[in-house]
């Protein structure tokens, strides 16, 4: 038996799985893969357009992806309710591949990340006492967040190494972004690499639904990102026909012209400032927080945070909110960027209240 310890609301819990007695990493990974297989069977894990709703949780998620005009769809999504067999935990992930092998890289990261993260989280929990006596709640919350943060950092490093060693995927000039959110009870843990974006819809004191951006778009134009790249002898500049669009280049300035400063893969510039280290943050949810949107840049290139929140909040059937947001983005691409190939467009909407028990405010949305 492999004992899989989990932390639920600050207390310990054990999930038993029929495996070998050893707690080696391979056994832990097999245990998590069994959890994922069972979750998919029970319709709690989805990696395509659709809806995920746990009967034991009050939140639910809808997701939708649409191929653009650049070839195969390189966007990937995943939602896992009752993440790791926990009723109060949901995992959401969205990945935007790029380059000739981008769709393979994105799918590989989507496959590895949840299981690897759970394994590393389990190891970190096992390495620390679950019965630590914290005098202040803030100390306990920091400990829980730090456990997730260290698990994320270790997971992202391991996945990037896996891609480099993978003989069936050429990641030298291909890669993917990765944005994930874990909702654990009233806490959100956000980990981001690249330029996918998470936006929270929260209600102000006067009842107006407003957006709060939870992530940073990691572009080469950001001062700290540009400094790291140039110090590593990489180059950051715009092409003459793309004013304002800064890209990462090798020292010779010829390849790859990457428009993000953090990504999995893209090993041609990993020695020149590109990193796969995630920015990990947290937010404690309140009753004012209504839903969170995760979307690829295919949405954010043509739709503002405020517009996205308005579109989702005004959708009559919340189960179709992600689909409506994607379709609105496609319409805006055709209107605002005529002559430019439409990008792949994907979105996940995670609502913190079931539509049967709570109605979102639709009359007071800032225009």
Buried (B, 14 or more C-beta within 10 A) or exposed (E): EBBBBBBBEBEEBEBEBEBEEEBEBEBBBBBBBBBBEBBEEEEBBBBEBBBBBBEEBBBBBBBBBBBBEEEEBBBBBBBBBBBBBBBBBBBBBBBBBBBEBBBBBBBBBBBBBBBBBBBBBBBBBBEEEEEEEEEEEEEBBBBBBBBBBBBBBBBBBBBBEBBBEBEEBBBBBBBBBBBBBBBBBBBBBBBBBBBBBBBBBBBEEEEEBBBBEBBBBBBBBBEEBBEBBBEBEBBBEBEEEEEEBBBBBBEEEEEBBBBBBBBBBBBBBBEBBBBBEBBBBBBEBEEBBBBBBBBBBBBBBBBEBBBBBBBBBBBEEBBBBBBBBBBBBBEBBEEEEEEEEBBBBBBBBBBBBBBEEEEBEEEEBEE
